[in-house]
Amino acid sequence: MQAKVALGHCLLVLLVLHTFGSPYSDFQLQGNIGLSNETKISVSGLSSGADFASQFLVAYSSTVIGAGIFSGQPYMCAVTKFPKSNVSKECKDPDQKKGGEKDEVPRCADFCIGCKDGEVLPYDQCKRPDPSIVEVNLLKPSVDKNAKAGLIDGLGNLSKRRVYLNHGKEDRDYLDGSVKNTANFFKLFMDKPEEQVVYEGNIHSGHAYPVPGDHPWTCGFGQIFGLVDMPVQNCDFDGPGRALSHIYEGVRNLTSPDKHRKEAKEWEAKVKKCVEHMDRTAMTGLKGHHLDTVTGHELDKQLKPKLDEFKYPGLRWFDQTSFMGANNEPMFADRGLIYVPKDCALGRAKCDLHINFPGCGFVKDVIFLTLAVSLDLNDWGSANNIVILYPRVNGEGATKDQRDGCWNVYGKTGENYATKEASQMAAVKSMIDAAMRGKLGDAAEGAVSTSAKKTAFLLIICIVVLCLLCIIVMFCCRSSKVADDGSSQPLNDNTVAHDEVTSWKCCT
């Protein structure tokens, strides 16, 4: 499974060439990014990121108004023993190969609620192989206990929140029923559960965000010879958009990116037309544009900067090191990504904030960057003045989870891993607080810009074709030595020579 995910990430990286040209822009991000006391904050995530978004909403329900959960398990489910849980005395890593590295540490939870001394739980008990063992009502006591101890916000806040959950029909990581358990968990705490909690599981996506668009990734599991489960899949369904629309329902009406693009295109055409006619309107306004009393000099002053705004890229790196404790206790990467709509950056709008948590495997900058631009969260942010924050963890630690860049959702740092005392939880909250004070943008680096899409697209087509050829060769062909008499024998280290003829014979 890990190999499939890794290959999916590799192919996803190739798609960055279709979007990016030069890596940076000189547009400067102001310290204040349009956030205020009126800002509404929401979260989302996939897989490990969805698990983290779920527990973050529970812990900080006075701060967060809702969550988008794309294949995520219930709060503290991984460490809770259910009557049907298969406990053992030995923790086994399901992804660890036989005879693995000596320093490989199993991924099971460090503690278990309801276990006897020495008992451990299966690592993936809440999502596979049998999610039916989960009884969500047995998770409520842990939530109540943490709330009474002040380790999470009061449950009166949670009762007012909204949650959108999505599970692909072809998802092989979180099996049928796993995400429904998460939906049923949240319903335990809601005032109007059927209205506040929405679950959709009828899309034929894999373990991924289902998105609309024309990008060359198909919907479902195993798009290329059963090898790849891309984390973003073109399913003619806008999962991130559905999540945001549900979360903000009753708070504000969101504008779809398509409508926003049309309006922006019309406005851009109007501005360009004004600028083109500027030389011919020296001291008079442009008839029909309600600018009859505006001089040519004023037109130049007002309209040319607006043309420059259309080049504003919005997405940029920001420094995460200031949120790290001693020895980088949260295990954060040095930098994350932030998308700031231009009206927010220029202080022309009161903006909201959405935090997206990536799943495992995004420790490399280019892979992480490609995920952020492949989602349509930035489009929704641009259309609705929502700042999108993408924090992430690094690829260090004792366990395979930590080295894969997974969020701490399995109790690796002790009993309070899912509370406000946990290092990762507190660090993300600190990022939110910094953004609200206008301090997060001060640490932002140059933005990523777009260019040369046609050339990049041709390049990506060539690379994808080469990848497909490599896969075909790997699975369908074998190398053999062709002797002078026409017979063939397998190649080995002793038979290969410079004057020998080698050919590939395809399997039938």
C-alpha positions as CSV (number, residue, x, y, z in Angstrom):
1,M,0.0,0.0,0.0
2,Q,2.8,2.4,0.9
3,A,4.4,1.8,-2.5
4,K,1.2,2.6,-4.3
5,V,0.8,5.8,-2.3
6,A,4.4,6.8,-3.0
7,L,4.0,6.2,-6.8
8,G,0.8,8.3,-6.7
9,H,2.8,11.1,-5.1
10,C,5.5,10.8,-7.7
11,L,3.1,11.2,-10.6
12,L,1.4,14.0,-8.8
13,V,4.7,15.8,-8.6
14,L,5.0,15.7,-12.4
15,L,1.8,17.7,-12.7
16,V,3.4,20.7,-11.0
17,L,5.1,21.4,-14.3
18,H,1.7,22.0,-15.8
19,T,1.0,24.7,-13.3
20,F,4.2,26.4,-12.3
21,G,6.9,28.1,-14.3
22,S,9.2,30.5,-12.4
23,P,8.9,29.6,-8.7
24,Y,8.6,33.1,-7.1
25,S,6.9,36.4,-7.6
26,D,7.9,39.8,-6.3
27,F,4.4,40.6,-5.0
28,Q,4.9,41.4,-1.3
29,L,2.5,40.0,1.3
30,Q,1.4,42.6,3.9
31,G,1.5,41.6,7.6
32,N,-2.3,42.0,7.9
33,I,-4.1,39.5,5.6
34,G,-7.6,40.6,6.2
35,L,-8.4,38.6,9.3
36,S,-10.3,40.1,12.3
37,N,-12.4,39.2,15.3
38,E,-15.2,38.5,12.8
39,T,-13.2,35.9,10.9
40,K,-14.8,32.4,10.8
41,I,-12.3,29.6,11.0
42,S,-12.8,26.0,9.6
43,V,-10.6,23.0,8.9
44,S,-10.3,20.0,6.6
45,G,-8.1,17.1,5.7
46,L,-7.6,13.7,4.0
47,S,-6.6,10.5,5.8
48,S,-4.3,11.3,8.6
49,G,-5.1,14.9,8.0
50,A,-8.8,14.2,8.3
51,D,-8.2,12.4,11.6
52,F,-6.3,15.5,12.8
53,A,-9.1,17.8,11.5
54,S,-11.6,15.8,13.4
55,Q,-9.8,15.9,16.7
56,F,-8.9,19.6,16.2
57,L,-12.5,20.5,15.8
58,V,-13.4,18.6,19.0
59,A,-10.6,20.2,21.0
60,Y,-11.0,23.7,19.7
61,S,-14.8,23.9,19.0
62,S,-15.0,27.4,20.4
63,T,-12.6,28.5,17.6
64,V,-13.5,26.3,14.7
65,I,-17.0,26.5,13.1
66,G,-16.8,23.2,11.1
67,A,-14.7,20.5,9.4
68,G,-14.4,18.8,6.1
69,I,-13.5,15.1,6.7
70,F,-12.2,13.2,3.7
71,S,-11.7,9.6,4.9
72,G,-11.1,10.2,8.6
73,Q,-11.7,8.2,11.8
74,P,-13.6,9.3,15.0
75,Y,-12.0,11.2,17.8
76,M,-9.6,9.0,19.9
77,C,-11.0,5.9,18.2
78,A,-7.5,4.4,17.5
79,V,-6.7,4.1,21.2
80,T,-10.1,2.9,22.4
81,K,-10.7,-0.8,23.1
82,F,-14.2,-1.9,22.0
83,P,-15.8,-5.2,23.0
84,K,-14.9,-6.7,19.6
85,S,-11.4,-5.2,19.4
86,N,-8.6,-7.7,18.8
87,V,-6.0,-6.9,21.5
88,S,-2.6,-8.6,21.7
89,K,0.6,-8.6,23.7
90,E,2.7,-7.7,20.7
91,C,2.4,-4.7,18.5
92,K,2.8,-5.4,14.8
93,D,3.2,-2.8,12.1
94,P,1.0,-3.8,9.1
95,D,3.3,-2.1,6.7
96,Q,6.6,-3.5,8.1
97,K,8.3,-6.0,5.9
98,K,9.6,-9.3,7.3
99,G,13.1,-8.9,8.4
100,G,12.8,-5.1,8.4
101,E,15.2,-2.6,9.7
102,K,16.3,-3.1,13.3
103,D,15.3,0.5,14.2
104,E,11.8,0.1,12.8
105,V,9.4,0.9,15.6
106,P,5.9,-0.5,15.4
107,R,3.1,2.0,14.8
108,C,0.6,0.9,17.4
109,A,-0.6,3.4,20.0
110,D,1.5,3.9,23.1
111,F,-1.5,3.5,25.3
112,C,-4.9,1.9,25.2
113,I,-8.2,3.0,26.9
114,G,-9.8,-0.1,28.3
115,C,-6.9,-2.5,27.8
116,K,-5.4,-4.6,30.5
117,D,-1.7,-4.2,31.3
118,G,0.5,-5.1,28.4
119,E,-2.4,-5.2,25.8
120,V,-2.1,-3.3,22.6
121,L,-4.6,-2.5,19.8
122,P,-4.4,-3.2,16.1
123,Y,-3.0,-0.1,14.4
124,D,-5.9,0.4,11.9
125,Q,-8.8,-1.0,13.9
126,C,-11.1,1.9,13.1
127,K,-10.7,1.8,9.4
128,R,-9.6,-1.8,8.5
129,P,-10.0,-4.7,8.3
130,D,-13.4,-4.5,10.0
131,P,-14.7,-1.1,11.0
132,S,-17.9,-2.7,12.3
133,I,-16.1,-3.3,15.7
134,V,-16.4,0.4,16.4
135,E,-19.2,1.5,18.8
136,V,-19.2,5.2,18.6
137,N,-21.2,5.6,21.8
138,L,-18.2,4.2,23.7
139,L,-16.1,7.1,22.6
140,K,-18.3,9.7,24.3
141,P,-17.0,9.1,27.8
142,S,-13.4,10.2,26.7
143,V,-14.8,13.4,25.2
144,D,-16.8,14.1,28.3
145,K,-13.8,13.4,30.5
146,N,-11.5,15.7,28.5
147,A,-14.2,18.5,28.5
148,K,-14.7,18.3,32.3
149,A,-10.9,18.5,32.8
150,G,-10.6,21.5,30.5
151,L,-8.4,19.7,28.0
152,I,-10.8,20.5,25.2
153,D,-13.4,23.3,24.8
154,G,-16.9,23.0,26.3
155,L,-19.2,20.7,24.4
156,G,-21.8,23.4,24.1
157,N,-19.6,24.8,21.3
158,L,-19.4,21.5,19.5
159,S,-23.2,21.1,19.5
160,K,-23.4,24.1,17.1
161,R,-20.8,23.0,14.6
162,R,-21.1,21.6,11.1
163,V,-19.3,18.7,9.6
164,Y,-19.0,17.4,6.1
165,L,-17.7,13.9,5.5
166,N,-16.7,12.2,2.3
167,H,-15.7,8.6,1.6
168,G,-14.9,7.2,-1.9
169,K,-16.5,4.0,-3.0
170,E,-13.2,2.8,-4.2
171,D,-11.2,3.7,-1.1
172,R,-9.1,0.7,0.0
173,D,-7.6,2.4,3.0
174,Y,-10.7,3.4,4.9
175,L,-13.2,0.6,4.3
176,D,-17.0,0.8,4.1
177,G,-18.5,2.0,7.4
178,S,-15.3,3.6,8.7
179,V,-16.2,7.2,7.8
180,K,-19.9,6.6,8.6
181,N,-18.7,5.9,12.2
182,T,-17.1,9.3,12.2
183,A,-20.4,10.9,11.1
184,N,-22.3,9.0,13.7
185,F,-19.8,10.1,16.3
186,F,-20.3,13.8,15.6
187,K,-24.1,13.3,15.6
188,L,-23.9,12.4,19.3
189,F,-23.0,16.0,20.1
190,M,-25.1,18.0,17.6
191,D,-28.3,20.0,18.3
192,K,-29.6,19.1,14.9
193,P,-27.5,16.1,13.8
194,E,-29.2,15.3,10.5
195,E,-28.8,18.9,9.4
196,Q,-25.4,19.7,10.8
197,V,-23.6,16.4,9.8
198,V,-23.6,15.5,6.1
199,Y,-22.0,12.2,4.8
200,E,-21.5,11.5,1.1
201,G,-20.2,8.1,0.1
202,N,-21.5,7.6,-3.4
203,I,-18.6,9.0,-5.4
204,H,-16.4,6.4,-7.2
205,S,-13.2,8.0,-5.9
206,G,-10.3,6.2,-4.2
207,H,-8.5,7.4,-1.1
208,A,-8.5,10.9,-2.3
209,Y,-10.2,14.3,-2.6
210,P,-12.7,14.2,-5.4
211,V,-12.5,17.3,-7.5
212,P,-13.9,18.7,-10.8
213,G,-11.7,19.7,-13.7
214,D,-9.7,18.4,-16.7
215,H,-6.5,17.4,-15.0
216,P,-5.1,14.0,-16.2
217,W,-5.9,11.9,-13.1
218,T,-8.9,9.6,-13.3
219,C,-11.5,8.8,-10.6
220,G,-11.2,5.7,-8.6
221,F,-8.5,3.3,-7.2
222,G,-5.7,1.9,-9.3
223,Q,-5.8,4.1,-12.3
224,I,-2.5,2.8,-13.8
225,F,-2.2,-1.0,-13.6
226,G,-3.6,-1.0,-10.1
227,L,-0.6,0.9,-8.8
228,V,-1.7,4.4,-8.1
229,D,-4.2,5.9,-5.8
230,M,-3.7,9.6,-6.5
231,P,-4.6,11.9,-3.5
232,V,-6.6,14.2,-5.8
233,Q,-8.9,12.6,-8.4
234,N,-11.0,14.1,-11.2
235,C,-14.4,12.8,-10.4
236,D,-16.6,15.6,-11.8
237,F,-17.5,16.3,-8.2
238,D,-16.3,19.2,-6.1
239,G,-15.6,17.6,-2.7
240,P,-13.7,20.6,-1.2
241,G,-16.4,23.0,-2.5
242,R,-19.2,20.9,-1.0
243,A,-17.3,20.8,2.3
244,L,-16.9,24.6,2.5
245,S,-20.4,25.3,1.3
246,H,-21.8,23.1,4.1
247,I,-19.5,24.4,6.8
248,Y,-20.4,28.1,6.0
249,E,-24.1,27.5,5.4
250,G,-26.1,29.9,7.6
251,V,-23.0,32.0,8.1
252,R,-22.5,33.3,4.6
253,N,-23.4,32.4,1.0
254,L,-20.3,31.2,-0.9
255,T,-19.7,32.0,-4.5
256,S,-18.6,29.2,-6.8
257,P,-15.2,29.6,-8.4
258,D,-16.8,29.3,-11.9
259,K,-19.0,32.3,-11.3
260,H,-16.1,34.1,-9.7
261,R,-13.9,33.4,-12.7
262,K,-16.6,34.7,-15.1
263,E,-17.1,37.9,-13.2
264,A,-13.3,38.4,-12.9
265,K,-12.8,37.8,-16.6
266,E,-15.5,40.4,-17.4
267,W,-13.9,42.9,-15.1
268,E,-10.5,42.3,-16.5
269,A,-11.7,42.8,-20.0
270,K,-13.3,46.1,-18.9
271,V,-10.1,47.3,-17.2
272,K,-8.0,46.4,-20.3
273,K,-10.4,48.2,-22.5
274,C,-10.1,51.3,-20.4
275,V,-6.3,51.2,-20.4
276,E,-6.2,50.6,-24.2
277,H,-8.3,53.8,-24.7
278,M,-6.4,55.8,-22.2
279,D,-4.2,57.5,-24.7
280,R,-7.3,58.7,-26.6
281,T,-9.0,60.0,-23.5
282,A,-6.5,62.6,-22.4
283,M,-8.8,64.9,-20.4
284,T,-12.2,63.1,-20.8
285,G,-13.7,60.0,-19.3
286,L,-14.8,56.8,-21.1
287,K,-18.3,57.1,-22.1
288,G,-20.5,54.2,-20.8
289,H,-18.1,53.3,-18.0
290,H,-19.5,55.8,-15.5
291,L,-16.1,57.6,-15.6
292,D,-17.2,60.7,-17.5
293,T,-15.7,63.1,-14.9
294,V,-12.5,61.2,-14.4
295,T,-9.4,62.6,-16.1
296,G,-6.9,60.6,-18.1
297,H,-4.3,61.0,-15.4
298,E,-6.7,59.7,-12.8
299,L,-7.7,56.7,-15.1
300,D,-4.0,55.8,-15.4
301,K,-3.6,56.0,-11.6
302,Q,-6.7,53.9,-10.9
303,L,-6.8,51.4,-13.6
304,K,-3.2,50.3,-14.3
305,P,-2.7,49.0,-10.7
306,K,-5.8,46.9,-11.2
307,L,-4.2,45.3,-14.2
308,D,-1.3,44.4,-12.1
309,E,-3.6,42.7,-9.6
310,F,-4.6,40.1,-12.1
311,K,-1.0,38.8,-11.9
312,Y,-1.2,38.3,-8.2
313,P,-0.4,34.6,-7.5
314,G,-1.6,34.3,-3.9
315,L,0.2,31.1,-2.8
316,R,3.4,31.5,-0.8
317,W,5.6,29.7,1.7
318,F,5.6,30.7,5.3
319,D,8.0,30.0,8.1
320,Q,6.9,27.3,10.6
321,T,10.0,27.3,12.8
322,S,8.7,30.0,15.1
323,F,5.9,27.6,16.2
324,M,8.3,24.8,17.2
325,G,9.1,24.0,20.8
326,A,12.3,22.6,22.2
327,N,13.8,20.0,19.8
328,N,11.0,20.8,17.4
329,E,8.5,19.0,19.6
330,P,5.6,19.2,17.2
331,M,7.9,17.7,14.5
332,F,6.9,20.4,12.0
333,A,8.5,21.0,8.6
334,D,10.5,24.3,8.3
335,R,7.8,25.8,6.1
336,G,4.2,25.5,5.2
337,L,2.0,27.1,2.5
338,I,-0.6,29.9,2.8
339,Y,-2.9,31.1,0.1
340,V,-4.0,34.8,0.5
341,P,-6.7,36.2,-1.9
342,K,-5.6,39.5,-3.3
343,D,-8.4,41.5,-1.6
344,C,-7.3,40.0,1.7
345,A,-3.7,40.8,1.1
346,L,-4.5,44.4,0.1
347,G,-6.8,44.9,3.1
348,R,-9.9,45.5,1.0
349,A,-12.0,42.7,2.5
350,K,-12.8,41.0,5.8
351,C,-11.7,37.5,5.2
352,D,-12.2,34.1,6.7
353,L,-9.6,31.4,7.4
354,H,-9.6,27.7,6.4
355,I,-6.8,25.3,7.5
356,N,-6.2,22.1,5.4
357,F,-4.1,19.3,6.9
358,P,-2.4,17.0,4.3
359,G,-2.3,13.3,4.8
360,C,0.9,11.2,5.1
361,G,3.6,11.4,2.5
362,F,3.9,15.1,1.8
363,V,7.2,15.8,3.5
364,K,8.9,16.9,0.3
365,D,8.3,20.5,-0.7
366,V,7.5,19.8,-4.4
367,I,5.0,17.0,-3.5
368,F,3.3,19.2,-0.8
369,L,3.2,22.2,-3.2
370,T,1.6,20.1,-5.9
371,L,-1.1,19.0,-3.6
372,A,-1.9,22.5,-2.6
373,V,-2.4,23.6,-6.2
374,S,-4.2,20.5,-7.4
375,L,-7.0,21.0,-4.9
376,D,-9.5,23.7,-5.7
377,L,-9.5,25.1,-2.2
378,N,-7.5,28.1,-3.4
379,D,-10.1,28.8,-6.1
380,W,-12.8,28.8,-3.5
381,G,-10.7,31.0,-1.3
382,S,-10.1,33.5,-4.1
383,A,-13.9,33.6,-4.9
384,N,-14.9,34.1,-1.3
385,N,-12.0,35.9,0.4
386,I,-11.0,32.9,2.5
387,V,-7.3,32.6,3.4
388,I,-6.2,28.9,3.1
389,L,-3.5,27.7,5.4
390,Y,-1.6,24.5,4.8
391,P,0.6,23.5,7.8
392,R,2.5,20.2,7.7
393,V,4.8,18.0,9.8
394,N,8.2,16.7,8.7
395,G,9.6,13.3,8.0
396,E,11.4,12.6,11.2
397,G,10.7,10.4,14.2
398,A,11.0,6.9,15.6
399,T,7.9,5.4,14.0
400,K,7.0,4.8,10.3
401,D,4.1,7.2,10.8
402,Q,6.3,10.0,11.8
403,R,8.8,9.4,9.0
404,D,5.9,9.4,6.5
405,G,4.8,12.8,7.8
406,C,1.6,11.6,9.4
407,W,-0.2,13.7,12.0
408,N,-0.2,12.5,15.6
409,V,-3.6,10.7,15.7
410,Y,-2.5,7.4,17.2
411,G,-1.4,8.6,20.6
412,K,2.4,8.6,20.0
413,T,3.0,11.4,22.4
414,G,0.9,10.1,25.3
415,E,-2.6,10.2,26.7
416,N,-3.3,13.8,25.9
417,Y,-2.4,13.7,22.2
418,A,-5.9,14.7,21.1
419,T,-6.3,17.6,23.5
420,K,-5.2,21.3,23.6
421,E,-2.1,20.2,25.5
422,A,-0.7,18.2,22.6
423,S,2.2,19.8,20.9
424,Q,0.9,19.6,17.3
425,M,-2.6,20.7,18.4
426,A,-1.2,23.7,20.3
427,A,1.2,24.6,17.5
428,V,-1.6,24.8,14.9
429,K,-3.6,26.9,17.3
430,S,-0.6,29.2,17.6
431,M,-0.5,29.6,13.8
432,I,-4.2,30.5,13.8
433,D,-3.6,33.1,16.5
434,A,-0.6,34.5,14.6
435,A,-2.6,34.8,11.4
436,M,-5.4,36.6,13.3
437,R,-2.9,39.1,14.6
438,G,-1.5,39.7,11.2
439,K,1.9,38.2,12.2
440,L,1.9,35.0,10.1
441,G,2.3,36.9,6.8
442,D,5.4,38.6,8.1
443,A,7.3,35.4,7.8
444,A,6.0,34.5,4.3
445,E,8.5,34.0,1.5
446,G,8.1,34.7,-2.2
447,A,5.0,33.5,-3.9
448,V,4.6,30.8,-6.5
449,S,3.5,32.2,-9.9
450,T,2.2,30.7,-13.1
451,S,3.8,30.7,-16.6
452,A,4.4,28.8,-19.8
453,K,1.5,26.4,-19.4
454,K,1.6,25.3,-23.0
455,T,5.2,24.3,-22.9
456,A,4.8,22.7,-19.5
457,F,1.8,20.7,-20.6
458,L,3.7,19.2,-23.6
459,L,6.5,18.3,-21.2
460,I,4.2,16.6,-18.7
461,I,2.6,14.6,-21.6
462,C,6.1,13.3,-22.5
463,I,7.0,12.4,-18.9
464,V,3.7,10.6,-18.3
465,V,4.2,8.6,-21.5
466,L,7.7,7.6,-20.4
467,C,6.3,6.6,-17.0
468,L,3.7,4.4,-18.6
469,L,6.3,2.8,-20.8
470,C,8.5,2.1,-17.8
471,I,5.6,0.5,-16.0
472,I,4.7,-1.7,-19.0
473,V,8.3,-2.8,-19.3
474,M,8.5,-3.5,-15.5
475,F,5.4,-5.7,-15.5
476,C,5.2,-7.2,-19.0
477,C,8.8,-7.7,-20.1
478,R,11.9,-9.6,-19.2
479,S,15.5,-9.3,-20.3
480,S,17.1,-12.1,-22.2
481,K,20.3,-12.9,-24.0
482,V,19.9,-13.8,-27.7
483,A,22.6,-16.3,-28.7
484,D,23.9,-16.6,-32.3
485,D,21.9,-19.7,-32.9
486,G,18.6,-17.9,-32.0
487,S,18.2,-19.5,-28.6
488,S,17.8,-17.4,-25.5
489,Q,18.8,-17.7,-21.9
490,P,18.2,-15.5,-18.9
491,L,20.8,-12.8,-18.3
492,N,23.0,-12.9,-15.3
493,D,26.1,-11.1,-14.1
494,N,28.4,-13.6,-15.7
495,T,26.9,-13.6,-19.2
496,V,26.6,-9.9,-19.9
497,A,29.4,-8.6,-22.2
498,H,29.9,-5.6,-24.4
499,D,29.7,-7.6,-27.7
500,E,26.5,-9.5,-26.7
501,V,23.1,-8.7,-28.1
502,T,20.4,-8.1,-25.5
503,S,16.8,-7.8,-26.3
504,W,13.5,-7.5,-24.4
505,K,11.0,-10.3,-24.9
506,C,7.5,-9.4,-23.8
507,C,5.5,-11.8,-21.7
508,T,2.4,-13.3,-23.2
